[in-house]
Structure formats: structure tokens, C-alpha cells
């Protein structure tokens, strides 16, 4: 397994070690065991009040290595009592943290950024182990997360506000103040990057944050919590509550929480949004996606195929910005299709650079395989079938499905409109750009859409897409800070803000307006004369 486990064994002495280091050592020993059992896996603790504490829950969920099926740890299914404890610790810490000048708060983030960079290799290995993506993808994820921390270190300038004398003796001022105790519920597909979307900005703005990681990938966030504590983050400012549905419901209903952010499927995003707002909270919930790539006849074929490979199959297709539908404008695009299939067939399974890692679990593998199996029955053709990876003895017990390309006869087939969240690309040929735009516009999601063309005039047509993040000759059009991440329609619920960049700053603060009037001092002749002289 990953070298991080052996490093943990070597670096953590048996006596006098911090509790967190001891936990890593236990996980290391378990991960290196020849035949580990679920019963032997350690149960993780919540992080509350600056320390790791046991959950009150009696039930747990297994954390598995998707590459081998090996059980890595047990996650407690925390509930209301655990959330109460985290809220109490956060509420106790908030007055002092709120009143700490923003320039002092971001000093913690500067140190946190340095620690993330110093532990880049270790964090990347953790992601590979618990998520399954390849090493290069894992490292790129951590680096992208560090970008958001870097952006948050600029909060003193962002929160400076503005002030203007609107009439003699009267000034108007705007300022942003934190909301209080807030919560973030994050998904499995980016164990480091998505938590770092909200963590640095939420606490940097003066809030105290409770985060619930995915029960499938909790280890990376646990390690980042240790680094944040090492950076000097005060006790109670950041907490982790592990769990599943019960923890989410408790967070959305707790009266001591002012706002909830969520990233995950659209079905759950809508539920979380409704529950949070029904309980008087601000909510921002990011859902699923069905992203469309439109390839024009004049597109650079080699560049486009290379980009489509990265977009559709990178991270095993388990990302909300992955290409799901490829619309080929113009008939008889056989050369392009052949080149696409040839490149996809050459991809290999594994976790080295350039390889395609496993899906997160057996359930995901079954769901993805079902769409492939049902495609011919709906009138489509399977140009490349990745299900052979699932039975390849060389891949052991890993949850693998290989790159798959489906050619559809109708834009209404299930794989053309439903989120699959795996390495499956649906291809459909259209006669015109207008037809392609119409298909993209009628899809219920609104995360991303891109067009491939060498014509500047045609590129402007991308503005007709309904998605919130658009690309021109780029398959994963993720905005970079200070620009913010957010979709439309069923890809986003709740607050109109976005979840990164300036949008996140707006979400985690409230805008206060202050109008001040002072009576102008009466000037005497002597005072007036002093100005003249």
C-alpha cells in the first residue's frame, strides 16, 4: 500500500505520541496487514473542541480501499448528541474568534497553507488509498485546494469594505460580518479539494465551522484537521462530525447553526436545502451534473480527443465537472469517433500517472455497469465496453470499470440525460449547432458545457448554453479564484451565491450598512482666518 503508511509506522513512536499520531500508526499497521478484517479496523473519532473525541454512536460504516476492497477504518454514524457537542464547542469559541481581527485570523491560514504544502505527498497518498484516483490526480487535487487557502489569505483586502461621504457630515459604510456557527457537508469524490473550498473562507471570515466528511473518505480531512490545529487554529473554530444521514439531518435542523453548505447529488442537495431553509438557515447546496461537450466540424481533432479523454475519464468520471455527453455536429464523423475509441481503449487500469483508478465502491460499479448493459435495449450501441475491467483477475478485488463509449440513436435515452458518475461517455450526432444547443438547454442540470471550435465567431455561441460554467476548447471549465464555482438549475439549490471565490465570501457573511452623521463644527472667524493665513 501507499508509502505513507510505512512512513507513519516509522515516524510515530509508541510512547508519548499525540492521539492523532497514534491513530495514524494504528491505521498504518492495519493497512499493511496481510488479511485485515473489518472487526480489526479502528473506529475514527470526531474532532470537537480542538481534540479527537469518541462519538456517542453505536453503529459504524466501513471505509474501504477501492483498489483492493480492504477495510481501512470504521466511521461512527454520529447523530444529534454529537452535533450538539460540536455546536456547543463552536458557540463557545465564536465570540473570541469573531472579534479577532481578520489580519490575525489569516495568519492561521498562512501557516495552514505552509503545512499543506509540506505534507503534500502524505495527503496525496491518503487520497489514493481511500478514494482510488491515481497519484497525479490526487496531488493535483491537493494543490487546487491550496489555491483556495491562498485566496482566503487575502481576506483582509476582500473584507475591507467601502466608505463614502454621501453628504456633508454624513458617511455611508459597508462591512461584512460573520454568521456564527456554520456547517459544510462534503462529498467523497474530492477528499481534500472540496473541504478546502469552504474551510478557509468560512473560518477566515470569522465563523466557526462544523464539517461532515463523506463516510467513504474521512481520512484525508482528519489529517488536515491535525494540520489546522498545528497551524494554531483555536479550539472549537473547526470541528469534524463523522456519520451519514443522521448527522446530516441533525446539522440541517440544529437551531445553533446559521448556514449549511452541501456538495453531492441533486436528490440529496434538494433535501438538504429544503430542510435547512425550513429551519431558518441560509443554504447553498451543489448538486449533480450532466455536462455536454459540443464538437464542431472545424475543431482541432487531436487536441479535442486528448481533452475529451481527460474530461470524461479522469478521476474515473467521478466528478461533477466530468464530460458526460459528447455532441458531434455534422454527420459522418467516423474518423473522430474511431480516434476517440482508440485512445480510450489504450487507457490502463491502476493508480499510476495516466491510469484510470477504481470507482469508490461496489454499489457505484453496479450502477455504472447497469447503464452500459441497458444501452442496447434503448437503441444505442456500445462502442467501447469497460465492464471487462470488473472481472479482470489482475485487478483483484478493486471496484474497476474501464472507459466506456456509448453511441446513441436518440437524445432521450437514459444515459443521455441521467447522471451516471463514472467513466461513461455518451455520444450523439446532430445536424447543427442549434440542435446541439437545444439538447444542452433541455437537460435538467446546469453545471458545465463546452464547445470545441477554431472559429472565434462560433465560440461566442457558447453563451447560448444554459450551464453556469462554460468552456471554449476546454473540457473541465472550472473557474479559478477569485472567480467562483457554481452551476444553475438542478445543479444548485438555495442561496444565489457560489461555493468558492467571492461567492463563498458572500455566503459566509452578511452585508452590514452603517450610516453616520456628525454635526459639523461651527467655524469662528479666527478659525477661518487660520486657514487663509
C-alpha positions in Angstrom: 0.0 0.0 0.0 0.9 3.7 -0.1 4.3 4.6 1.3 2.5 7.0 3.8 1.5 4.0 5.9 5.1 2.8 6.2 6.2 6.3 6.9 3.6 6.5 9.7 4.9 3.3 11.2 8.5 4.6 11.2 7.8 8.1 12.4 5.3 7.6 15.2 6.9 6.3 18.4 4.8 4.0 20.6 5.0 6.2 23.7 4.4 9.9 24.1 2.8 10.3 20.7 -0.2 12.6 20.2 -3.5 10.7 20.0 -3.8 11.7 16.3 -0.4 10.2 15.5 -1.3 7.1 17.4 -4.4 6.7 15.2 -2.3 7.0 12.0 0.0 4.4 13.3 -2.9 2.0 14.0 -4.3 2.6 10.6 -0.9 2.0 9.1 -0.5 -1.3 10.8 -4.0 -2.4 9.8 -3.5 -1.3 6.2 -0.2 -3.3 5.9 -1.7 -6.4 7.4 -1.9 -9.4 5.1 -5.5 -10.3 5.8 -7.2 -7.4 7.6 -10.7 -7.8 9.0 -13.5 -5.2 9.4 -13.5 -6.0 13.1 -9.9 -5.1 13.4 -10.3 -1.6 11.8 -10.2 1.3 14.2 -13.3 3.4 14.7 -12.5 7.1 13.9 -13.3 9.8 16.4 -15.0 13.2 15.9 -12.9 16.3 16.2 -14.6 18.7 18.7 -13.2 21.4 20.8 -9.7 21.0 19.4 -9.4 17.3 20.3 -10.5 13.9 19.0 -13.4 12.5 21.0 -15.4 9.3 20.6 -18.8 9.5 19.1 -21.9 8.5 21.1 -23.0 6.3 18.1 -23.0 2.6 18.5 -23.1 1.8 14.7 -20.4 2.3 12.2 -19.7 2.4 8.4 -16.7 0.7 6.8 -14.1 2.8 5.0 -12.6 0.7 2.2 -9.7 1.0 -0.2 -11.4 1.0 -3.6 -8.4 -0.6 -5.3 -8.4 -3.7 -3.1 -11.7 -3.8 -1.1 -9.5 -3.7 2.0 -11.2 -2.2 5.1 -9.2 0.8 6.3 -11.3 2.1 9.2 -14.8 2.3 10.7 -16.7 5.6 10.7 -19.2 6.2 13.6 -22.7 7.1 12.5 -22.9 10.2 14.6 -26.2 11.8 15.5 -27.9 14.6 17.3 -25.8 14.3 20.5 -22.6 14.5 18.6 -23.8 17.5 16.6 -24.9 19.2 19.9 -21.4 18.8 21.3 -19.8 20.2 18.2 -22.2 23.2 18.2 -21.6 23.9 21.9 -17.8 23.9 21.3 -18.2 26.2 18.3 -20.6 28.6 20.0 -18.1 28.9 22.9 -15.3 29.7 20.6 -17.1 32.1 18.3 -17.2 35.4 20.2 -13.5 35.4 20.6 -12.8 34.3 17.0 -15.4 36.7 15.6 -13.6 39.6 17.4 -10.2 38.5 16.3 -9.0 40.9 13.6 -9.1 39.4 10.2 -5.4 40.1 9.7 -4.8 37.8 12.7 -7.2 35.2 11.6 -5.5 34.8 8.2 -2.1 34.2 9.9 -3.6 30.8 10.8 -4.4 30.2 7.2 -0.8 31.2 6.1 0.6 28.6 8.4 -2.0 26.1 7.4 -1.1 26.6 3.7 2.6 26.0 4.5 1.8 22.8 6.3 -0.4 21.6 3.5 2.5 22.2 1.1 4.9 20.4 3.4 2.6 17.4 3.7 1.6 17.3 0.0 3.0 13.8 -0.6 1.3 12.4 2.6 -2.1 13.9 1.8 -1.9 12.7 -1.8 -1.1 9.1 -0.7 -4.1 9.2 1.7 -6.4 10.3 -1.2 -5.1 7.5 -3.4 -5.7 5.0 -0.6 -9.2 6.0 0.4 -10.6 7.3 -2.8 -8.8 5.3 -5.5 -7.8 8.1 -8.0 -4.3 8.0 -9.5 -1.4 9.6 -7.8 -1.1 12.6 -10.2 -4.8 13.3 -9.8 -4.6 13.2 -6.0 -1.7 15.6 -5.9 -3.4 18.0 -8.3 -6.5 17.9 -6.1 -4.5 19.0 -3.0 -2.7 21.7 -5.0 -6.1 23.1 -6.2 -7.3 23.1 -2.6 -4.2 25.0 -1.6 -5.2 27.7 -4.1 -8.4 28.3 -2.2 -6.4 28.7 1.0 -4.1 31.2 -0.8 -7.2 33.1 -1.9 -8.5 33.2 1.7 -5.3 34.7 3.0 -6.3 37.8 1.0 -9.4 38.3 3.1 -8.1 41.5 4.8 -8.4 43.2 1.5 -11.6 41.5 0.4 -13.4 42.3 3.7 -12.1 45.9 3.8 -15.5 47.1 2.6 -16.1 50.6 1.3 -17.0 54.0 2.7 -18.1 57.3 1.2 -19.1 60.7 2.4 -22.5 61.0 0.8 -23.2 64.5 2.1 -21.5 67.0 4.4 -21.0 65.3 7.7 -22.7 62.1 6.6 -20.9 58.9 5.6 -22.1 55.5 4.4 -20.1 52.4 5.1 -20.4 48.7 4.1 -18.9 45.9 6.0 -19.2 42.1 6.2 -19.6 40.3 9.4 -19.6 36.5 10.1 -22.8 34.5 10.6 -21.7 32.5 13.6 -21.6 28.6 13.7 -21.9 27.2 10.1 -21.8 23.7 8.7 -20.4 22.1 5.5 -21.3 18.7 4.2 -18.8 17.5 1.6 -18.7 14.6 -0.9 -16.5 11.6 -1.5 -15.0 12.5 -4.9 -12.6 15.1 -3.7 -11.4 14.3 -0.1 -9.2 17.4 0.1 -10.2 19.9 -2.6 -14.0 20.3 -1.8 -13.4 20.6 2.0 -10.9 23.3 1.2 -13.5 25.2 -0.9 -15.3 26.2 2.3 -13.0 25.6 5.3 -10.5 28.5 4.8 -13.1 31.1 3.7 -15.7 30.1 6.4 -13.3 30.4 9.3 -11.2 33.2 7.7 -14.4 35.3 7.6 -14.8 34.8 11.3 -17.2 31.9 11.5 -16.8 28.6 13.4 -17.2 25.6 11.0 -18.5 22.1 11.6 -17.7 19.8 8.7 -19.2 16.4 7.9 -16.9 14.5 5.5 -18.2 11.7 3.4 -18.3 8.5 5.4 -16.5 6.9 2.4 -13.4 9.1 2.6 -12.8 10.6 6.0 -9.1 10.0 6.5 -7.8 13.0 4.5 -9.9 15.5 6.3 -8.9 14.1 9.7 -5.2 14.7 8.7 -6.0 18.2 7.5 -7.7 18.9 10.9 -4.5 17.9 12.6 -2.5 20.3 10.4 -5.0 23.1 11.0 -4.6 22.6 14.8 -0.9 22.7 14.3 -1.2 25.9 12.5 -2.7 27.5 15.6 -6.4 27.3 14.9 -8.2 27.9 18.3 -10.2 25.1 19.8 -13.8 25.0 18.6 -13.2 27.0 15.5 -13.2 23.9 13.3 -14.9 20.6 14.1 -15.5 17.3 12.3 -18.6 15.2 12.9 -18.4 11.9 11.1 -21.5 10.0 10.0 -24.2 9.6 7.3 -27.9 10.6 7.1 -28.5 11.1 10.8 -25.6 13.6 11.1 -26.8 15.5 8.0 -30.3 15.8 9.4 -29.0 17.0 12.7 -26.9 19.6 11.1 -29.7 21.0 9.0 -32.1 21.1 11.9 -29.9 22.3 14.8 -31.0 25.8 15.9 -27.4 26.8 16.8 -26.3 26.6 13.1 -26.7 29.6 11.0 -25.9 28.3 7.5 -25.3 25.0 5.7 -23.4 24.3 2.5 -23.6 21.0 0.7 -21.9 19.3 -2.3 -23.3 16.0 -3.6 -26.1 14.5 -5.6 -29.0 16.7 -6.7 -31.5 14.5 -4.9 -29.8 15.0 -1.6 -28.9 18.6 -2.3 -32.6 19.5 -2.7 -33.5 17.6 0.5 -30.7 19.4 2.5 -31.7 22.8 1.0 -35.3 22.4 2.0 -34.6 21.1 5.5 -32.0 23.9 6.2 -34.2 26.7 5.0 -37.3 25.3 6.7 -35.2 25.5 9.9 -34.3 29.2 9.3 -30.8 28.7 7.9 -29.0 30.1 4.9 -28.4 27.2 2.5 -26.1 26.7 -0.5 -26.4 23.1 -2.0 -24.4 22.0 -5.0 -26.0 19.0 -6.9 -25.1 16.7 -9.7 -24.5 17.4 -13.4 -24.8 16.1 -17.0 -22.1 18.1 -18.7 -22.2 18.5 -22.5 -19.2 18.9 -24.9 -20.1 20.2 -28.4 -17.6 19.4 -31.1 -17.8 21.5 -34.3 -16.6 20.2 -37.7 -13.7 22.7 -37.6 -12.4 21.6 -34.2 -8.8 20.6 -33.8 -9.3 16.8 -33.8 -6.1 15.7 -32.0 -6.4 18.4 -29.3 -10.1 17.8 -28.8 -9.8 14.0 -28.4 -7.0 14.5 -25.9 -9.1 16.9 -23.9 -12.2 14.7 -24.1 -10.2 11.8 -22.6 -9.2 13.9 -19.6 -12.6 15.3 -19.1 -14.7 12.1 -19.5 -12.4 9.5 -17.8 -10.1 11.5 -15.4 -10.8 10.5 -11.8 -12.8 7.6 -13.2 -15.5 10.1 -14.3 -16.4 10.7 -10.6 -16.6 14.5 -10.6 -19.4 16.9 -11.2 -17.4 18.6 -14.0 -16.7 15.4 -16.0 -17.9 15.3 -19.6 -21.0 13.1 -19.8 -22.4 13.8 -23.3 -20.5 14.4 -26.5 -22.5 16.1 -29.2 -20.8 15.8 -32.7 -22.1 18.5 -35.0 -22.3 17.1 -38.6 -22.9 13.6 -39.8 -20.2 11.1 -40.8 -17.8 11.9 -38.1 -16.4 8.4 -38.2 -12.7 9.5 -38.2 -13.3 11.4 -34.9 -15.2 8.5 -33.3 -12.6 6.0 -34.3 -9.8 8.1 -32.9 -11.8 8.6 -29.7 -12.4 4.9 -29.2 -8.8 4.1 -30.0 -7.5 6.5 -27.4 -9.9 5.3 -24.7 -9.2 1.7 -25.4 -5.5 2.3 -24.8 -6.1 3.6 -21.2 -4.9 1.3 -18.4 -6.3 0.5 -15.0 -4.3 1.4 -12.0 -3.2 4.3 -9.8 -0.1 5.4 -11.5 0.1 8.6 -13.6 -2.1 8.4 -16.6 -4.0 5.3 -15.4 -7.7 5.1 -14.5 -8.4 4.3 -10.9 -11.4 2.3 -9.5 -14.8 3.6 -8.6 -15.5 4.3 -5.0 -17.3 1.1 -4.1 -19.2 -1.9 -5.3 -22.5 0.0 -5.4 -21.0 2.6 -7.8 -19.6 -0.2 -10.0 -23.0 -1.9 -10.2 -24.8 1.4 -11.1 -22.4 2.3 -13.8 -22.5 -1.2 -15.3 -26.3 -1.1 -15.4 -26.2 1.9 -17.7 -23.8 0.1 -20.1 -25.9 -3.1 -20.0 -29.2 -1.3 -20.7 -27.9 0.9 -23.6 -28.6 -1.6 -26.5 -32.1 -2.1 -25.2 -32.8 1.6 -25.6 -31.5 1.7 -29.2 -27.9 2.6 -28.6 -24.6 0.9 -29.4 -21.7 0.1 -27.0 -18.6 1.2 -29.0 -16.3 0.5 -26.0 -17.3 -1.6 -23.1 -15.4 -1.1 -19.8 -17.1 -3.8 -17.9 -14.3 -6.2 -18.6 -12.2 -4.5 -16.0 -14.6 -5.6 -13.3 -13.7 -9.2 -13.9 -10.1 -8.8 -14.7 -8.2 -11.1 -12.3 -5.2 -8.8 -12.4 -7.2 -6.1 -10.7 -8.1 -8.3 -7.7 -11.0 -7.1 -5.6 -10.9 -3.5 -6.8 -14.1 -1.7 -7.9 -13.0 -1.1 -11.5 -14.9 -0.2 -14.6 -13.0 0.9 -17.7 -13.6 3.7 -20.1 -16.9 3.2 -21.9 -18.2 5.0 -25.0 -21.9 4.7 -26.0 -23.3 5.8 -29.3 -27.0 6.8 -29.0 -29.8 6.9 -31.6 -32.0 9.2 -29.5 -31.2 12.1 -27.2 -33.9 10.8 -24.8 -32.1 7.6 -23.8 -31.5 7.4 -20.0 -27.7 7.5 -20.4 -28.1 10.8 -22.3 -30.0 12.6 -19.5 -29.2 10.9 -16.2 -26.1 11.4 -14.1 -24.0 8.2 -14.2 -20.9 9.4 -12.3 -18.5 7.0 -13.8 -16.2 6.6 -16.9 -19.0 6.5 -19.4 -19.2 9.0 -22.3 -22.5 9.2 -24.3 -22.0 10.3 -28.0 -24.9 11.6 -30.1 -24.6 13.0 -33.7 -26.6 16.2 -34.6 -27.0 18.1 -37.8 -26.4 21.6 -36.5 -25.2 23.7 -33.6 -28.8 24.8 -33.0 -29.8 21.2 -32.4 -26.8 20.7 -30.0 -27.8 23.9 -28.0 -31.4 22.7 -27.8 -30.3 19.3 -26.3 -28.0 21.0 -23.8 -30.7 23.5 -22.8 -33.3 20.8 -22.2 -31.1 18.7 -19.9 -32.2 19.3 -16.2 -28.8 20.0 -14.9 -26.7 23.2 -15.4 -23.2 22.7 -14.2 -20.9 22.9 -17.3 -20.9 22.9 -21.1 -18.1 23.4 -23.6 -17.7 24.0 -27.3 -14.7 22.9 -29.4 -14.0 25.1 -32.5 -11.3 27.0 -34.2 -13.7 29.9 -35.1 -14.0 32.8 -32.7 -17.4 33.6 -34.0 -18.6 30.1 -33.3 -17.0 30.1 -29.9 -19.3 33.0 -28.9 -22.3 30.7 -29.3 -21.2 29.1 -26.0 -23.1 31.9 -24.3 -26.3 30.2 -25.5 -25.7 27.2 -23.2 -27.8 27.1 -20.1 -25.0 25.8 -17.8 -23.4 28.1 -15.2 -19.8 27.3 -16.1 -18.9 27.4 -19.8 -15.8 26.4 -21.7 -14.2 27.1 -25.1 -11.8 24.3 -26.1 -11.6 23.1 -22.5 -13.4 20.0 -21.2 -13.3 20.9 -17.5 -14.1 24.6 -17.3 -13.6 25.1 -13.5 -13.2 28.8 -12.6 -10.1 29.6 -10.7 -10.0 32.1 -7.8 -11.1 34.8 -7.5 -13.8 33.5 -9.9 -16.3 31.3 -8.2 -17.7 27.8 -8.7 -21.4 27.2 -9.2 -24.0 25.9 -11.7 -27.6 26.5 -12.4 -31.0 24.7 -12.3 -30.8 21.2 -10.7 -27.0 21.6 -10.2 -27.5 24.2 -7.5 -30.1 24.8 -4.8 -30.7 27.5 -2.2 -28.7 30.7 -2.0 -27.7 32.5 -5.2 -24.1 32.7 -4.2 -21.4 30.3 -5.4 -19.3 28.0 -3.2 -15.8 29.3 -3.9 -14.2 32.7 -4.6 -16.1 35.9 -3.8 -19.4 33.9 -3.9 -18.3 31.9 -0.8 -17.3 35.1 1.0 -20.8 36.5 0.4 -22.4 33.2 1.5 -20.5 33.0 4.8 -21.0 36.6 5.8 -23.8 39.2 5.9 -23.5 42.7 4.5 -24.0 45.4 7.0 -24.6 49.1 6.1 -23.7 51.8 8.5 -24.7 55.5 8.1 -23.0 58.0 10.3 -23.8 61.7 10.9 -21.7 64.2 12.7 -22.6 67.8 13.3 -20.1 69.9 11.5 -18.1 72.1 13.9 -19.0 75.8 13.8 -16.2 77.8 12.4 -15.3 81.1 14.0 -13.6 84.0 12.2 -10.4 83.1 14.0 -10.5 79.5 12.7 -11.4 80.7 9.2 -8.6 83.2 9.2 -6.1 80.4 10.2 -6.9 78.6 7.0 -6.5 81.7 5.0 -3.1 82.5 6.6 
